[in-house]
Amino acid sequence: MTTAAETSGAVSARALRPDRVAASALHPVAWAAWLAGALAMVFLTSNPLYTTMIALASLVVYAAHRDPTRRGSDYVLAGSIMFATLTVPLNLLTGSTGATHVASLPALTTPGWLGAVTFGGDVTAESLAYAAARAMAIIALLAAVWAFNVGADHFRLLRYVPAGLAQLGVIVSVGLMLVPATLARGAALREARLVRGHHGRGPAAVVALALPLLSDALERSVQRAESLDARGFGRLATAPRPWESLLAVGGLAVSTVGAFASSYTGGAPAALCMIAGMAALAAVLLRQSGRSTAVRLHAPRPAAPDVLVMTATAASVAIFAALRIAGAGGLAYLPFPTVFTPRFAPLPAIACVLLIAPALYPSTLRGAR
Amino acid sequence: MTAIVRAERLGFTYSGAPYPVLSDASFEIEDGELLVMAGPSGGGKSTLLRCMNGLIPHFHGGAFRGKIEVAGIDTRERQPRDLAHLAGMVFQDPESQAVAPTVEEEIVFGLENLGAPRVLIRKRLEESLDVLGLAALRKRALTTLSGGELQRVAIAAVLTMQPRVLLLDEPTSQLDPQAAEDVLHAAVALRADAGLTIVIAEHRLERLVQHADRIMEVPGDGTVSLHDVRSAIARLPSAPPVTAIGRALGWAPLPLSIAEARRFASPRRPDGGSPVVNGPPRAAGDVAVSVRSLNVTLGGQRALRSLSLDLRDGEVVALMGRNGAGKTTLLRAIARLVKPASGAVALTHLSADQPYHHLAYVAQNPGSMLYHDTVRREIADVVSGTGRGAHMDDALDEWRLRDLADCNPLDLSVGERQRVAIAAMLAGAPRVILLDEPTRGMDHENKELLVRNLRARARSGATIVLASHDVELAARCATRVVLLAEGELIADGPAAAVLSDSITFSTQANKLFGGNVLTVEDALAAMEARS
């Protein structure tokens, strides 16, 4: 009975849509480890030379895994990098300190009861260097997250979330899906605007479509969560033990505080805090996923490429952590009181280069019969 | 027989809604029965289905009253995921329920979550691939599937879980006639073999009533009632054409299927075969759209192959063919939304500065074309954008939207949203009207409204092109039918000729009486002439 239906299936895909989509060969856990490593490294250094290298490595990974049929993600990445660079003038506007005077802006000081904050005024080379280094760190973070987003298979990642944290998994998955879904909807809405006699592009279109896009994206997220729930996702969950929950939440909090402290103060204890917090979180996740009873018909097993990516990432983070604790390698860069050229050492540079490991296994087109 | 679903004084009001969708509904669904849910769009069918698998009240804000039990379990006490093995739901919109990247992973997802043994998962996977004709697509990425294929995958994904109750919300709305037949057969077979209870919400009853045990009427006033099939069908406005003919001619018992009706109708005469299809009908109008050796390539594949076609003023053309035959692509090429690889589409009525002044296009998923916060603004936006100069009240009344004028389209049902999109896109008097699957999810009453509206517009000279799987719709309003297969034009002729010459694309009235008879009216006129 299926012949007619089968034929129609074969025909329709050929006629309507691209036959294949990009898919990553790497295991979701390898991706998660790579992202965690890249983020940790950005927080371990404030040296703009190294953050630039991390950003470049992430962009190489992004390029190897992006789906060539979906240009939207390129635009989002470019847009977010542009916003990150905007932090430089904003930083300068809120006042400068340092010895080396570069230029003067008209100054505006708020009245005493508003804190007597000065906007504008003298711009110093120190502030400029500091703002640029901060912006570079943000760009490195964005590039790493975006490379992970196009490379990692969201669904497979979701399947790897321990059952006890299934609800968290749903939230994260819905969040990750939001951007591509919104981009697709944006294209449909632009077309709808076109046939309604408006111009499909330009600022007017962006303004007209922004709000409906957002409410639509939310609606879609609810539908996806509904669908996951209706098909029993997370029902085999065994509730995490109290000490596990405590360790997970504590680990997350400690690593977050440690990450920011490490990147601002540059102290070794902060770096250790961050690493210890991440380790605690990883331990709870591993324990939980070992307890899951869900069967996976297509459970991918970590293979040689995954081991290589994880080893390279672990080595990079270890190098950064060791140098940071030893206070070597010029990882910390604080251009005060007098601006100086950031130091460059071969060892941390090698650690940054190791981050391109996922690019060795680019996404292939998959889905063809 | 024991009750598998039992509702006691069930009531639900969406938050912010002035009236309850369901109020005081009490009913029992028996184990192993096939129930067809009938009622107008926006009447509460989807809401009731969501109550049966616990998504209401767990997922939707609103006032829930009374109780509903599935297999003896009160839905208020369990999360939907813990009811998943009892009540499996296929949602109305197949795009929004896919969660996995590939067909196989999507199909096994539910069973994996239930913790079924690997061997069982493997076996069920193969079974549902066969039952729904998906074996050839098993490794494919979901993003590469057409709407109809995706709908079959969504059904397979729930079927593998073999829940006690299968809830289907308009499962065939996107399928071509043959695929729809296959899906329904699969459901009926499952009920017989596995003892499933099936509840199907559906507007097109013609394929279903013969298999149904009872009909659940959800008229939209909050009530829910269960009826014997024959007694319900005797008064439902959405009764299938054979039943409508039977009603008019006083046949008793009322036939539910073609086979039953044959006892009453004189046998189909072998009148020298069907009319021969020999090109498009000679229409009086001038050429409005001229398609010349059109080739369109999508994602490296040829979607249309050297297609040539002239559409004239006053014609209603039904574009038919399998899922993915190129119907949507042709409409989009005429609407200037895809660039041809070669060939050309010429529109006679085309103002240089505003191409959409004379050209209206309604996409397959009309809800996706709406982006304002009231129905009134949606219409005003099209009127101002295209410069067509239409009266707001006329447009509202034309599509019976007066009461919904200030509603947010996001709060309306799928069927209502569709009506809003059609009303907005067709506001004013466009000369060329392109509609992609306009009756998907549309109830009987609105379909009648659409048919009357399109006929009137054609009389005043508009050229109308409908891409549709709905054979009865084509029979009711098309003057000409164009069949596509694999991007090529394979038949083009007067509706009566093409539709009576086909096995899959033919109406119930035609199957019964043959010849030029396509609709209920044709059949009654023919009977009158004969007697």
Interface residues (C-beta under 8 A of the other chain):
Chain A: M1 T2 T3 A4 A5 E6 T7 S8 G9 A10 V11 S12 A13 R14 A15 L16 R17 P18 D19 R20 V21 A23 T69 D153 F155 R156 R159 R185 A188 L189 E191 A192 R193 L194 V195 R196 G197 H198 A208 L209 P212 L213 S215 D216 E219 R220 V222 Q223 R224 A225 E226 S227 L228 D229 A230 R231 G232 F233 G234 R235 L236 T293 A294 V295 R296 L297 H298 R366 G367 R369
Chain B: N53 L55 H58 F59 Q79 P80 R81 D82 A84 H85 G88 M89 F91 D93 S96 Q97 A98 V99 A100 P101 T102 E104 E105 V108 F109 G110 L111 E112 N113 L114 G115 A116 P117 R118 I121 R122 L125 D130 L132 G133 L134 A135 A136 L137 K139 R140 A141 T143 T144 L145 S146 G148 E149 R152 A157 V158 M161 D176 Q178 A179 D182 H185 L298 G299 G300 Q301 R302 A303 R322 N323 G324 A325 G326 T328 T329 A335 L337 Q354 Y356 H357 L359 A360 Y361 A363 N365 S368 M369 L370 Y371 H372 D381 V382 S384 G385 T386 G387 L410 A424 M425 A485 E486 G487
